Amino acid sequence: MLMPNTFPNFPNRSVLCLDGLWDFSFMEKCRDPLKPDFSKVTYTDRLAVPGVFDAMPQYAGKRGTAFYRTFVTTPANTRMLLKSGGLGMWGAFFWDGQFIGLQDLPYSGMEFEFNSGEGVRHELVAVIDNRFDFKRQPLLSQNYDYYCFGGIFRSIELHQLPSLAIDRAHVKTVSLEGDIQVTVKLTGELPNQTEVTYRIDDDEAVKKTVKVSSDAVTFNATVPNPAIWSLASPALHTITITIENDTVVERFGLRTIKAEKGQILLNGEPMKLRGYCRHESHPEFGPALPLQIILEDLQLLKKTGCNFVRGSHYPQDQRFLNLCDENGILVWEETVGWGDRENHLLNSAFREAQLRQLPWMVKNSFNHPCVILWGFLNEGDSSLKGEGRELYEKMIGTLRKLDNTRLITYASNAYTRDINFDLVDVVSLNAYPGWYAANQETLRPIGEIRPKFNNFIKFLHENGFDDKPFIISEVGAGAIYGWRDRLRAHWSEEYQADFLEEVLTYFDETPRIAGIALWQFIDCRTYSSSRALMRPRAFNNKGLFDEYRRPKLAFDVVSKHFHKP
């Protein structure tokens, strides 16, 4: 069974949701997980899908190759599509022992088409490897400030495809009066033209004959009773499209997003973004969050007055984005990247993988009205000239071709050394004055906050970037849940509360800042090596809530500021 509000839906297809218990085997040393010897694999356990094996008691902290196996029944010699919502850190799928697809983009939802072959009962094996290996998996590193789990994070579906199948239908707002443009991508046996039947919401069906061009059809339509999607009233519409024997149901919202004169405009109205950076993380589930935890996060976000979430540092679960659509919370969606230096940015495999993430992110999240910003390469070396600058140009150019309706940014920590701000729609800065203090002898260096950001705003002005909105994409202070200190010093809940009081007072008083994403929403597991000496408990403790979603003292401070009109 699928969530009733999960989109796209394909009501005319046979769709198997493969979530549940799979047979499991773990091998610490597998020479080549892309070419495994299945005769040596003995399934001795059963684990949950979605789930992460290295958060389980028996396999906690282990790195190696995991084999997941399930059996399915399908018609013989049928077009099939395997849809995997996201996994880590690297995965290969095998159908009756034959390779059918490589999911080497962690957290990205990917799809693989194949033929079911002879017979009706089939073995599906997912080979998941969570070892750090820059050649096999250049997108993740042990030095990333979030724990890189192994497992199948999100749902897996198996679709039976007709000879002509609908891939996705992307809906673009042309006007807030209800005019839309619909692009339907097709797969299989493509005709020169085809008849399209569509119905918006519960209105009458419309038929038209449309030319097929570059494996897609495009047509214009009008929403019969248009309601605009906004924060206060997040109205949503559906469109049902049928082409031959296949039908897709997509959900969308009518809204526009623009950057103009240093402001972000939602539906033509300026607004300030108030929110958090959010990891998908839990001590027991890793990034494979149960729906109840996702719902809990949404309730806490709303309770603090948040209107904005930066998805850190990978594409977010589609269930979370669906709920942001329904609750009127704006989202910055970004691909995998964290602090990548020159040795990454100049590596051809890394560059290729970075570029390959973008189409999947846009395809999967295009129809979410909550998504207003595309991002990439969090804290990458954006001061690197030559091929470094060239990669940023290619990433931004690719995003603009894929989607010209949203704003583009990246979170920079290069400060005034950054050389790529001219390329983006929105300038975003990660900075931690008053936490990673310039003067380490000062007991409470909160006075560093205003000068740091004022100096950066001056830099933007002097370099001709006044028209670009400026977002503080990360700022925060760590606090150990429950630790109170009469000195109100670093790691105490008091210091975090005082720190965020100063940050948000400054934010409220500074119209030049278009938005803020506090680091971070919850505490999350990070380094498992000696680097954890910089992270008490081996957690990044800058959350407003701890890892079990328990509020710290700063909760009241942030809520007070975020609920301001």
N, C-alpha and C positions, 0 to 999 in steps of 0.2 A: 504493500500500500504506500502511496505517496501522500505527502502533505497536501491538503486540498488547496492551499494558497501557494504552492510551489509552481513556478513557471519556468520554461514552457511546459504545457501539457499536450499530449498526443493521444486524444481519445479514441482514434480509430485503429491504433496499433496494439499489438501484444507487447506489453512492457513488464518485465520482471524486475522487481526490486530485490537485489541480492544481499541486502543487509541481514545480519544474523550471525550465528556461530559458524565459523569456517574451521576446517582441520588446519592444524598449525605445526610447524617444525622450525626449529632455530639452529643455524649452523654458524659458529663464530668465524670459521675460515672457509669461504667459498671463493675459489680462485677466479672464476668468471661467472658472475650471476646472470649474465646475458646468455650463457651457454651452459646451464646447469646439467648435471648428471642426475636425472630424476630417479634413477634406479637406486641411488644412495640416499634418497630422502625418505625418512620414516616419520610419519605424522603421529606424534605422541601426545598432542594436546589439542585443545579447541579454544579459539579466541574470538572476540567480538569484532565484527565489521559493521560500522566504523569503530575504530579503536587504535590505540598505540601499544605495541608490545613492550616497549622499554619503560613504560610506566607501571607495568604489572609486577607484582612481587617476585615472581620467578625469573623475570628477565630485566629487572630494573637496572638501568645504566649500561646494559650490554650493547655492544655494537657488533654487527655482523649481518648475516643474510637470513631473512625470514621467509618461509614458504607458507602461503595461505592457499587452501584448496576447498573448492565446493563443486557440487555436481548440479547440472541443469538439464532440463528436457526441452528440446526445440525441434521443429520440423527439419528434415534433412535438406541439405543443399539450399539453404535460405540466406538471403542477405541479412547480416546481423550488425548491430552497432553496440559496442560496449562504451558506456559513459561513466567515467570515474571522476567524482567531484573534487578529489585532491588527496595527495598522499605525500609521504616523506620517508627518506630523503631522495629516493630513486626507486623506480619500479618498472618491471617488465611483466607482460601478461602472456600466458600460454594457453592455447585451446587444444585439448587432446594432444598435448606435448609439442604443439607447433606455435612458434612465436607469432603473436598478432599485434603487439603494440608496445611502445616504450614511453613511459610517463616519467620523463627526466626533468620536468619543470615542477618543483615542489610547490604544493598548495594550488597549482593551477588545475582547473577542471579541464580534462582532455577527453577525446573520443577516438575510437578505433573501429573501422569497418572491416568485416571479414565474412567469409562464407562458413556456414555451420558444418558443411561436410556430410559424410555418410552417417547414417544412424540417427537416433533421437536422444540418446543419453550421452552427455559430454562432460568432460573434466575441465574446469577452469582453474588455473593456478596463477596467483600473483606472487612474483618474486620481489621482495622489498629489501633494499639494502640501506642501512643507516650509518655506514662507515664514512668517515671523511676521506674523500679521494678527489683531489682537484681535477684530475683528468676525466673521471667518470661523472662527477657532480661539481662543476665549478661555481654553482650558485650559492652554496652554503659552506660555512667555515666554522671551525671550533671556536674561533675568536669572535663570532657574532654574539651580541649581547641578548640572545634568547636561545633557549635550549632547542636543539635540532632533534626532534623525535623521529622515531621510525614506526611506520604503520600506515594503515588506510584511514585517513582522517575523516572522510566524508562518504556519502552514499555511493553505491555502484548500481547502475541499471543496465539491463540488457534488452535492446529493442529489436523486434523483427521489422525489417524495412521492406516496403513495396518497391517495385522496379523504379518508380519515380517518387522520391521522398523529399519532404521538407526538412531542411536543416534547422534554420532559425528564421524568424521574421523580426526585423528591427524596425521600430516605429520612431519616427523623428517628428517633433513638434515643429510645424511650419508657422502657426499662429496660435495665440491663446484663444482665438475664437473657435478653435476646434479643427483647423486644417492640419492634416498630418501627411507624411510621406512614408510609405511602407515598402521595405525591401525584403523580399523573400528569397533566401538562398536555397537552391535545390541540389540534390545529389541523385546519381543513378543515370537512367536513360533519358537524356534531355531532349525535348522537342524544340522546334523553332519558335513555337508559340503554344500557349496553353490557356485553358479557361480557369479563371480564379473566382471563387465564391467567398465572400467575406461578410461577416456580421459584427458590428460594433455594439458591445453590451447586449441588450436584449432587443435591439432594433431589427428591422427586416433585413434579410440577406440580399446582397447585391452581387450580380454576376457581371464579369467582363472578360474579354479576351486580351491577353497581354503577351507581348513579345518576350522571349527568353534571351537574355544577353549576358554573357560571361557567367553562366550558371546561376542566374538570378532573374527575378522579375521585380519591377518597381511600379507602383501605382500610387496615386493621390486619393485621399478620402477625407470625409468630414465627419467628425464625431457629432451625432445627432443632438445630444443634450450635453454640451461640453461643460465640465466642471474643472476649474484650475487646481492643480496640485500646489499646495503651499504648506508652510509649517503649521499654521493654525487650522488648516482644512486640507489634509492630504488626500484629496479625491483621486480615485483610481478608476481606469477604464480597462475593458478587455476587448480584444479583437480575435475572432475565430476565423481562420483561413483554411479553405479546402482546395486542394489541387489534385485532380484525379481521385485516388483512393486514400490520400493522406490528409490529415487535419492537424493543425497546430492552434493552440490557444495561448496568446501572449497577453501580459498585463503591462500597462504603461500609464504614465501621468503626463498631463499637459502642463509644461512649465518651461521657462527659459532661464538661462544663467549667462551673465556677461560680466566682464571686468571693464570699468570705465572710471576715469578720473580718480584712481586710487581706491575705488570702492568695488565691492562685489554686489551685483544686482540680481536678485531673484524675482523673476516676473516684472522686471523693470524697476523694482524698489530696492534701495540700498539696505544692507543688513550687516550685522556683526556676527561672526561665527564664534560660538562659545562652546568649547567641548574638550575632548580628551583624545589622546592616542590610545588605541585599544588593541591588545594582543588577544588572540584566541588561546586561552591558557587556563589550566586547572591542574592542581597537584596530582590528581588521580587520573584525569582523562587527557592530559596534555592539550593539544589543539582539537581533539575529537569531542567537542562539547555536546552533551545531551541537549535536547531542545529545551528542557526546563532551565538549564543554566543560561542559555541564550535569552530566554524570556526574562529571567532574573536580571540579566545585564540591561535589557531594555527598560525594565521598570526602574532600576537604579539610575540609569542615564536620565530618564524623564524626571525622576524625583529631585535630582540636583539642578534641574533647569537647563540641561544640556540641549543644544540644537545641532551639534556637529560632532562627528567622529572621524578621526584619521585612522584608517585601517593599517596597523603596523605589524610587520613590514612585508605584507604579502596579500594577495587577493583574499577577501573575506568570504566566509561561508554564505552561500546564496540564501539560506534561511534567515540569516541575520539581516541581509540586505532587504529581503522581503518585508521583514518586520520594521525596518527603518522606513521603507516606502509607506507602510501603514500608519506609522507613528509620527511622520513628519520630522525625521532626523536626517540631516544632510551628511554625506559621506565623501571622504577622500579615499579613493581606491588606488592601491599601488602594487607594483610587482615586487618580487623578492630582491632584496639588496640591503647591505648594511656595511657602511664604513669601508667600501672597497677601494683599495689603493692602486697605485700605478701598475703593480704586477698583475692586478685583475683587469683593469681597464685596457691594458695593451695586449691582453691574451685573446687570441682569436676565438677560442671555444667559449670563453666567458662572454665576449661581445655578441657572439651568435646566439647564445642562450638568452641573453638579456633582450635582444630584439625579438626572439621567438616567443617570449612571454606575452608581448603586447597584444597580438591579435586574439589570443585566448582570453585575456582579461576583458578586452572590449566586447568580444562576442558574448561572453557569459553575462556581463553586467550592463550592456547597452540600454536595456529597457527599464532599468531602475531609475525612476525620477530622483531618488535620494542621492544618487552618485552625481556630484557636480564637478569633481576634480579628478584628473588622472595624474598619477605620480610614479616615480621610479627612482632607483639608485639612492636610497636614503643615506645621507652623509658620505656619498661617494666623493672621490677627489675631484671636485668641480673647479679646482685651481689649475688642473693639468692641461697644458696647451697641446697642440698637435692632435694626435689620435684621441686624447682624452676629450677635447672639445668636439672632435668629429663624432664620437659616440653619442654625446648629448644631442648634437644636431640630428643624428640619425634617429634617436629615440623619439625626439619631439616631432620630427618630420613624419615618422611612421604613425604616431598617434593622431596627428592632424589629418592624415589621409584616411585613417580608420574612422574618425569621429570628429567633425568640426563643430559640434554643438556644446562641448564642454571645455572647461578651462584646464590648462596644463601647468604643472609645477613640479618641483622636487624639493626635498628637505635638505638644505645645505648647512654644513657646519664650518664652511670655509671663511665665513664672515666677510670681511672686505677684500679677501684674496680671490673670491669667486669670479670667474670670467664668463659665466654662462647666463647671467640674469637677463640679458637682452633677449634670450630665446623664449622665455616663458611668459605666460599670461599673469601669473601671480608669483611674487617673490616670497619664499618661505625660509625661515631661519631656525635652526636648532641651537640654543645657547643656554648655558647654566650658570650665569653670574650669581654669586651668593651661595652656590653649592660647591662647584669645583672652583674655589675662590682664588682670585689673583693674589690676595694677601692671606697666606695660610696661617698667620699668627693671630688674625682677628677671630674672636670668639664667635660672633654672629655677623658675618659679612653681608648682611642684607642690603646695606647701602651700595653695593656694587650693581644692583639690578638696573636702576634707572639710567646711570651713565652708560652702561653697556648698550642698551637698546637705543638710547638717544643718539649715541655715536653712529650706530648702524643706520638709523633714519637719516642722519646728516649725510652719510655716505650715499644712500639712495638718491637724495636730492642733488648732491654734487655730481652724480653720474647720470642724471637725466631720467631717473626711474620714478618720478613722482606720480605718473599715471598708472603705474602697476600697483595693485593691491599688495599689501604686506601682511603676511601671516606669521605669527610666532608658532612654529610647527612643533617645537618641543621646548619646555621649560619646566623645571620641577625640583623637588628636594626629597630625599629619602627619609622614611620614618619606619621604625620597627613597631608593628602593631602592639599596643599595650605598654610601650616603654615611655614613661613620663620622667622628666628630668628637671630639677629646680634651676639648672643653668639654661634651660630651653636651648640646648646645643644640638649640633648635628646628630642625626638618627633619632632624635626624640620627636614624638607627635607634636609637641609644642613648636619646635623649630619649623617643621613642615607647615603648620597652620600659620605661623607668623610670616613665613616666606611667601606663601600663596596669597595671604592678605595684601602684602606689598605688591606682588606681581599683578593681581587682579585690580587693585586700586589704580595702579599705573595704566593698565589696559583700559579701564573705564574712562580715564582722564585723557587718553591719547587717541584722537580721532584718526590719526594716520595709520593705526593698526586695524586691519579689517577683520582679523580673526585670531583665535588662540586655541591651540590644542595642548592642554596640559599633559606633561609626562608624569604619570600615566593613569589609566583608569583602575587597573588592579595590579598588585604585585605579581610577578611571574618568574618562573624558574629560568635561570640563566647558566653561566659557565659551570661545568662540572669538574674543571681542572683547578690548578692553583690560582688561576685568575679570579676564582671566587673569593680570594682574600680581599678583593675590592668590593665584593657583594656579600654582605652578611647573610647567612643561611643559604648561600648560593641562589639567592633571589634578587631581582631588581626590585628594590623596596620603595620605589617612588610612587606607588599606587595610592590613590585616594581611598581605595579599599584594599584589604589584604587579599591573598589568593583565594580565600573562602568567602569573599565579598562582604567582609565585616568592615564597617566604616571607621576611619580614623578621625581624630579631632578636626582635621581640615575639611571634613564633609560639610560642617555647618558654615565654614568660611566660604567655600566654593558655592554652595547653594545660595547663600545670601547675594553674592555677586551675579551669579548666572540667572537668578530670577528677576534681576533688575530689568525694566522695560527698555 
